[in-house]
């Protein structure tokens, strides 16, 4: 059994505000391929949060793979109860939809947000309940995921815990490959 924590940028950090943004198509393809490779290497669980952005996109990608890999499970762990209550109606609806795609959901803290300590507890929970992490994060372009990146690096000092980073160069390479494949299939028509 292998459990993967996937996290990364929030949607607004990547300036993705619509579901039909071309950048999102590439990110989803990358996440789906990574998850497929992980499942075929023995991963049985995706364990992530429900932040807008990479976490929700990873859940979507995992859910798309479930018909082919029915043994693969998705857990959504919220850092605290009432997570997302301050979001606008559209984003709350997205959160509700995401939670329905999970095989398991719970909150690490069973209280509403009170302090940053709950977020640190959440990070510790994720590290101790997963076997590796995948971050869509570029250290040269910090965002909120910087805190997860730093805590994972610190954890790695005393624990074997693989971390795979997907940076902007990786996304650009995926976009180039996608464009080339689209051009090739167009030329075949």
N, C-alpha and C positions, 0 to 999 in steps of 0.2 A: 504494500500500500504506500502510495506517495501522495502527499498533499501539497498543493501549490498556492502560494499567496500572490495574487496579481494586484498591483496598484500602480499609480502614476498620476500624471497631470489631471487636473480638473478641466472640464470642457472649456471654460473661459480662459484658462492659461494657454490653450492652443487656439483660441479665437474660433472655436466651433460652437455655433449657437443654433444651428439647424440640423435636423436629422439627415438632410440630403447634401450636406457639405462634402465636397470631393475628398477632403482630408480624412473624413470619417470612414469613407469606403476603404482607403488604404490601411488605416489603423485597424479596422475590423478584420480585413484580410490577414494582416500580420498577426493579430491576436488569435484568430481562428487557426492559422497554420501552426503557431507556437503551441496552442493547446492540443491540436491533433498530434503533433510530434511528442508532446509530453504524455498524452494518453497512450500512444503506441509504445512508449518507453515505460509504462507501468503506472502513470498517475491515475489516481482514482477519485480525487476530490479537487475542486477549485474552491478555495476558501478566500473570500474577499469581503470588502465592505460595500457600501452602496453609494459612495460619493458620485456626484455627477461627473462624467468623464470616463477615464480608463476603467474604473471599477465596474460601472454599469455596462460599458461596452464589452468588457471581458465576460460578464454574465450573459449578455446577449450572444456572444460568440460561442460560449460553452453550451448554451441552450440549443443553438443551431446544430451542434455536433451530437447532441443526445440521441437523435434517431439512429445514427450510425454507431454510436457507442453508448448503449443504454445503461451500461454498468457505471458510467461516469456520473458523479454527483456534484452538485453545486450547493455550497453553504454561504449564506450571507450573514455576516456578523456585524451588527451595528455597534458603535462604540458606547452608546447610551440609549435609554428609552426616549421616545419622542424625537428621535433623529429625523431631520428633514421637516419638522413641523413649521419652521420659519421660512421654508421655501415657498415660492409662488405656486399657484394652483397647478400649472402645467408641470412643474418639476416634481410636485408631490404626486401627481398622476403617474409620472415616469417611475418614481420610486415604488409606488403600489404595483405597477406592472412588473417591475424587476423582481420584487419579492415573490410574485406568483411563479416565477421561473425557477426558484430555488427549491431544492429538496429539503433544506433545513434553514431556518432563520432564528436568530435570537439576538439579544443585546448582551454585550460583555458586562456593562454596568446596568443594573436594573433600577437606575434612577435617571431623571432628566439631567441634562448637562449642568454641572456645578463648577467644575474646575479643569484645568489642563491635565491634572492627574489622571482623569478618566481616559484621556487620549494616550497617555503613556501606558496605562494599564492595558488599553486596547492593543497597542503595539506589542507589548510583552505577550499578551494572549496569542496574537498572530504568529509571533516567532516560536512560541512553544507548542503551537498546534499545527504547524506546517513544517515541511521538510526542505523547502526551498522557496525562493521568491523570484518573480519576474517583475521588473519595474520598467514602465515606459517613462523614461526619465533621462535627461541629458544634464550631467553635472555642470556643464558650461552655461546652462540656461535654468537656473534654480527656480523652483516653484514650491508649492506646499509639500510636495513629495520629498523635498530635501530632508525633512525630519525622518521619514521612513528610511530613506537611503542611509542617513547617518546612523540610525539605531541598528540597522542591519549590519553595517560595517563594524560597529562596536560589538555586536553579537558574534560576528564571525571571528573576532579575536580569541574567543574561548569555546566556540562551537563550530562543528562542521555544518555549514549552511550555505549551499550554493546560491548565488545571485546572478541572474542574467539581466543585463541592462539593454534596453532598446532605446537607442538615442536618435537624434534627428538624422544622422547620416544613414542609419539603418532604414528609417522611414523613407528617406529620399531614394535609397536603392530599391526598396519595395515599390515605390511609385514609378520609378523608371522601368522596372521589370513588368509591372502591370501595364504601363503605357505601351511597351514593346509588344507584349502579348496581345493587346487590343489591336495594335496596328497589324500584327501578323495575321490575326483571325479576320480582320477587315480585308486584308489583301487576298485571302483565300476565297472570299465570297464572290 
